[in-house]
Structures are given as structure tokens and as C-alpha cells.
Amino acid sequence: MSIADDIFGLRGRRAIVTGAARGLGRGIAGLLAGLGARVALADRDEAGSRETLRTIEAAGGTGHVVPVDLLDEASIVAMIDAAAEQLGGIDILVNNAAMIGMKPLAEMDSAFWDRMQDVNVRGTFLCAREAARVMRAGGGGRIINISSAAALHPTMDGAAAYCASKGAVNALSRSLALDLAADGILVNVVMPHAIAHPGAIEQFREHRLPEPSGPSLDPTRFAVGRTGTVEDVAPLVAMLAGRGGNYITGQAFAVEGGFLLT
């Protein structure tokens, strides 16, 4: 085994990635599998998850499709149990699935607000609670919650519900890190911003949302001179999931190309 494999490899590790059917979740799942983890692909879009699985297997990795609806607590419990059975346990949970959307305050009804919080906050909480139950029995693990730079700074017009949900994910993660440390479970947050992927565009169309506007569409706001890609985010998740994250918990890492500097 090389030094790189020892530090960054995930051979034999068992991971769940939510929202794995497309976009950032697909990229994260693919990288974890490429580093040797066996990955459960959790998403309500089974066809998309199977496409992710095909790309993983074509690259020599191993994965399983485990359907889930983050709005349904029973579905989350069943997903965690199915993943634990198929993988033989759970070492890593990446809470990536999320609702994205913007509406002006005057046009935002409580149904939109509630759905955003239910998917992004309640779904993250329930997945973490159920995965921690399995991890605790197995002697520990890693929970990596995908938040957003929007938790720290408004990024788009009409993003109050989204920003609030991601701020809640950050606060939840810090509390979970404290609560679960004694069980050997490390909890951290990755906060991407302006990561171009089809999943985000599809959500805008699905929910019939207006075209986005706001600070994030100003290219001069990104100190590094560009917006991001899935490949800018997935390696940090992999590092936190492996040996490189052995002494890190309760932290939130912004991956935003210097947007917050300007």
C-alpha cells in the first residue's frame, strides 16, 4: 500500500451518499467508490441512481441503489437499514441531498418554506440520527453534511428559505459533533457555492422557479476568477471521510472560490 493510499484511500469503508442520482452527489459517490469504498446510492430518483451505479461499476467500483424519500421518516429509516444490511455496516454518511430554490419574500408561501426546511434540515437530521445508530454499534464513523456558503452570506435574490435551511444544517452539525464525539463519530460540514451541475438546473424547472439572480451571478465576486465544479468539492469530502479527517470534527469548510472574500 502506498502512502497516498494509506492517507487518502477508503478501501473497505462503507458509505452512504444521499442525492446520489446526479450532480454533486454523483461526483462524490464516484470518487468515494474510486478510492475503494462500497457506496450506497440513496435518492428518490432510482433511474438516476442506477445511472450513477453504472458509472461506478464501469470504473471498477462497487455500489448499491437504496431508494429514499427525505420527506418520509419511515423511508429514511428503511434506507439506512437497507444500506447497513447490503454494506455490512456504515462508516461514512454524506448528507448531500437538498432542495434548491429561490422566491421573493412577498411571494413565498409557507408550503415552500416548510418543504425547504423539511428536506434540507429535517432530512439531514433524520439521516444522521439513523446512521449514527448503526455507526455507534460499529464503533464509530464519519458524517459529512453538505451545506452551502449561503449559510454565511446571501448568495441569490429570494434565497431566505434556502439560506435559513443551510444555516440550520451548520448549527445542527456542530451540535451533533459534540453529542457524538464520545461514540467515535466525527461530524463536519462542507459548504460549496456556485457549483455548476445539472441537478440544480433541473430543480429550478421542476418547481417552476424564476431564473436566478443576485450576487452569485457576478463573475467578479469570485476571487479565483471562476465558479466551481463537482471536482472542486468531492476531494474535500473524501479527505474528511478518510484518515486525513481523523482529528477534525465540528468544522465547516467553505468551497466557494473566494466569493466570501469580496
N, C-alpha and C positions, 0 to 999 in steps of 0.2 A: 504494500500500500504506500502511495506517495504521500508527502507532507500535505499536498493540496487536498488529497482525498481524505486524509485524517482530519483536517481542519474544516473543510467545506463539504465533504461527502455526506450523504444521507442513507447509505446502504443499509437496508434492513429496517429503516424507520417507516412508520405507518402514519399517513397524513390524510386529513380531510381538507378539501378546498371547496367552499361554497361559492356559488356563482361561477362554476367552472365551465359552463356551456359556451362561453365566448369571452372576448376581450381580455381584461386583466386576469380574471380567474383562469382562463385557458392558458395564458402565458405562465402564470405562477405554477399551476398544476404540471405543465410540461417541464418546467425547469426542475421542480422537486423530483419528478419521475426520472429526469435525465441524470440527476445526482444520486439515484439509487433508491429513492423512497417508493413505496407502494402507495398509490393515491386513490382515495375515494372521491369521485366527482359528484358533488351534490348541487342539484339545480332543479328547478321546476321544468326546465326545457330539456326533456330526455333526449330528444333528437340532437340538440346541440352538445349535450354531454357525450353522446356516443361519437360524435364527430371529434371531440377533444380526445376521447379514448383511442380513436383510430390514429390520430397523430402521435399519441404517446406510444402506442404499440409499434407503429411504423419506425419509431426511433429506438426501439428495443426496450421500452419501459413497461411498467405494469400498472394497471388501474382497474377500477370498478365504477359502475354507474349506480348512484344511490339517489333516487328522486327525493325531493323535499319541497315543501311549501312553507316559506318562512312566516306566513300569516297563520299557520296552523300548528299549535303546540304539539299535538299528538304526532303530526308528521315529522316534526323536528326530533322528538324522542325516538320515533321509529327509524329515522335516518341514522342517528348516532348508533343505535343498537345494531342496525344492519351493517354499518361500516365497521364497527368493532368486531362483529362476527366474521365478516369477509376478510378483514385485515389481520385478525388475531389480536386486536387491541388498537389503541390510539396513542400516538406520541405527539402529533402535531395537528392543531386545528388552525386553519386560516379562514377567518370570518371575512370574506370578500364580498359576498352578495349584498347589493344595496339598491335602493330606489334613487334615481336621479331626476330632478325636475325643478323648475322654477315657475312661480306665479307671483304677480304683484299682490301686495298685501290686500288691497281692496277687492281682488278677485279670488282670494284664497279661501275656500270653504274648509270647514272642519274635517270633512272626509279626506281631502288632500293632505292636510296636516297630519291627521291620525294615521293614514296609510304610511306616510313617510316615517313617522316615529315607530310604527309597528314593525316595518321591515328593517329599518336601519338600527334601531335601538333594542326593541323587544326581541327581534330575531337574533341579534348578536348576543344578548343576554342569555336567551334560551339555549342557543348552540354552545355557548361557553359553559353554562351550568351542566348540561348533559355530557359534554366532552370531559369536563373536569371530574365528573363522577367516574368515568372509565379510567382517566389518567391517574386519579388518586389510587384506584385499586392496582394500577400497574406500576406505581412508584414515581410518577411524575410525568411532565410533558411540557409542551410549548403551546401557548395560544397567541396568535398574531392577528390583531384586529386591523382591518383596512379602514382607515378613517379618511380624512381629507384636509388639505390646507385650509379649506373653508371652515374648519373648526376654530381657526385662529384669526381669520381675516375674511371679510366678504369678498367673494370672487366673481359673482354674477349678479345681475339685477334680479330681484324677486326670489332670492335664494334663502329667505329667512327660515323656512321649514327644513331645508337641507342643512344649512349651517348649524341650526339648533340640534339636529339629529347627530351630526358628526361631533359637535362639542360634547354631547352626552356620551358618545362612544369613547371619547378620550377620558372623560371623568370616570365612566364605568370601568375602563381598563386599568386605571391607576388603583381603584379600589379593589378590583379583582387581583391585581398583582400583590397587594398587601395580604388579602384574605387567603390566597392560595400558595404563598411562598413556603409555608411550613409543609405543604404537601409536595414540594418539589416541582411545582408548576409555575413557569415563568410566563408573564403576560406583557406584551409590548404592542405598540401601535405604529403602523406605517401610514403616513399622510401624503398620498400623491396629490398632484394637481396638474391640470391641463394635459392629461394622458389621452392621446387620441386612440380610440378603438371603436369598432362598430357597435358594441353593446350600448354605449351612451347615446349614440345617434338613434338607435332603434327604440330606446326608452322614450325619447322625446316624441317620436312618431306614434308610439303605442298609446301614450297618454294625451296626445293631441296638444302638446305644449307649444307655446310660441317659440320662434327662433331665439336662441340665447343671445344676450347682450351683457356688457359690463366690463370691468377691469381686465378679466382674463382674455378678452379678445384684443387687447392692446399688446402687440409683439414687443414693444419697448419695455414692458413690465418684467420681462424675463431676463435676468442679468446674464445668463449664459447664452442668450441670443436665439433660443428656440424653445418650443414646447416639448413635452416628453413623449416617450413611447413605453410600451409594456416592458421592453427590455431594460428600461431605466429603473423599474420598480422591483421586478421579480428577484434579482440577485440579493437585494437587501432582505427580502422576506426569507430567502434561502439561508442567508447568513444567520439571521436570528433563530431559524429553525435548527441550525446545526451547532457544532462545537464553538463557533465564533460568538454565539449568544449565551454561552454558559453562565456568564456573570452579569447579565443585563436583564432587568425587569422593571416594569413601571415606567418605561420611557416611550416617548413619541418622537418619531423621526420624520421630518418633512422632506419630501422628494418633489421639489417644485421649481427647479431651475433658477432659484434666486428671486422668485416672484415676491416673496415676503420681505425682500431687501429694499424694494422700490416703492 
